[in-house]
């Protein structure tokens, strides 16, 4: 009777602990997302902020809680009598351990990335400070550097203007070539037309017909206008 009562109790304890471990995993992943944002910030402070310290501390606490929960699951599994259920639970326990190890590695990787980003930001800040201090102590060198930068900008402007002019010359040459090509085609057509018998007379007849049609249409329009004006 006691054995049958302890089995459901052990099963319920396993399910509760496993659910607790999964909940802690989700909380850890959410904090990882928050912690990763510190290294991606536009400006990284030289020292860790309170929020950064608290986030890292919470992640560490969650990892410790998960390790303790996994240890409880392991002890509970060792006392399991059923071989079939123990095999499935052993697989679940292995997955929880692997995820915990992966999150520990992720924490170390994120901590290292954040430290590198902070060191890089501090280095850039120190370099800028040294440059500003050097310019303040050496105004002549700062003026020479300014003039050099202005010269570089002027040279860049000249290079851009040369590039635009080169493109304009290329377009102009292309237009000239097209004009010469069209003129050559026109000359060839005129020469061919002059060599074909009767082509000039045919062209003249077509032109005369067009002029005649134009005259007739003009007279018709004038007549209509006069009739309309007369009846008004």
C-alpha positions, 0 to 999 in steps of 0.5 A, spaced: 500 500 500 505 504 501 509 503 495 503 504 490 502 511 494 509 513 493 509 512 486 504 517 484 507 522 489 514 521 486 511 522 479 508 528 481 514 531 484 518 529 478 513 533 473 513 539 478 521 539 478 521 538 471 516 544 470 520 548 474 526 547 471 523 549 464 520 555 467 527 557 469 530 556 462 525 561 459 527 566 465 534 565 463 533 566 456 529 572 457 535 575 461 540 573 456 536 577 451 536 583 455 544 582 457 546 582 450 543 588 448 548 592 453 554 590 448 550 592 442 548 599 445 551 605 441 554 608 447 557 603 452 559 606 459 566 605 461 564 601 467 558 596 468 551 600 470 547 597 475 542 594 471 548 590 467 550 588 474 543 586 476 542 582 470 548 578 470 547 577 477 540 574 476 542 570 470 547 567 475 542 565 480 537 562 475 543 558 473 544 556 480 537 554 481 537 550 475 543 546 477 539 545 484 533 543 481 537 538 476 540 535 482 533 534 485 531 530 479 537 526 478 536 524 486 529 522 484 530 518 478 535 514 482 530 512 486 525 510 481 523 503 480 520 503 473 525 502 468 521 504 462 519 511 465 526 511 468 529 511 461 524 517 458 526 521 464 533 520 463 533 523 457 529 529 459 534 530 465 540 529 459 536 535 455 536 539 461 543 538 463 545 540 456 541 546 456 544 548 462 551 547 460 549 551 453 547 557 457 553 557 462 557 557 455 553 563 453 553 567 459 561 567 458 561 568 451 556 574 452 560 577 458 567 576 454 563 580 448 561 585 452 568 586 455 571 587 449 566 592 446 567 596 453 575 596 452 574 598 445 569 604 447 574 606 452 580 605 447 576 610 442 575 615 448 582 615 450 584 616 443 579 622 442 581 625 448 589 624 447 587 627 440 583 633 443 589 634 448 594 634 443 590 639 438 589 644 444 597 644 446 599 644 439 594 649 435 599 650 429 599 642 428 591 643 429 591 648 424 596 644 419 591 638 420 585 642 418 588 645 412 590 638 410 583 636 411 581 642 407 586 640 401 583 633 401 576 635 400 578 640 395 582 634 391 576 630 392 571 635 389 576 636 383 576 629 382 568 628 382 568 634 377 573 631 372 569 625 372 562 629 371 566 632 365 569 626 362 562 623 362 559 629 359 564 629 353 563 621 352 555 623 351 557 629 347 562 624 342 556 619 342 551 624 340 556 627 334 557 619 332 549 618 332 549 625 328 554 623 323 551 616 322 544 619 321 547 624 315 550 618 312 544 614 312 540 620 309 546 621 303 545 614 302 537 614 301 538 620 297 543 617 292 539 611 292 533 615 290 536 619 284 539 612 281 532 609 281 528 611 274 522 614 276 523 615 283 523 623 283 517 623 279 513 619 283 516 623 289 514 629 286 507 627 284 506 625 291 508 632 294 503 635 289 497 630 291 498 632 298 498 640 296 492 639 292 489 635 298 491 641 302 488 646 298 481 642 297 481 642 304 482 649 305 477 651 300 472 646 303 473 649 310 473 656 308 466 655 304 463 652 310 465 658 314 462 663 309 455 659 309 455 659 317 457 666 317 451 668 312 446 664 316 448 667 322 
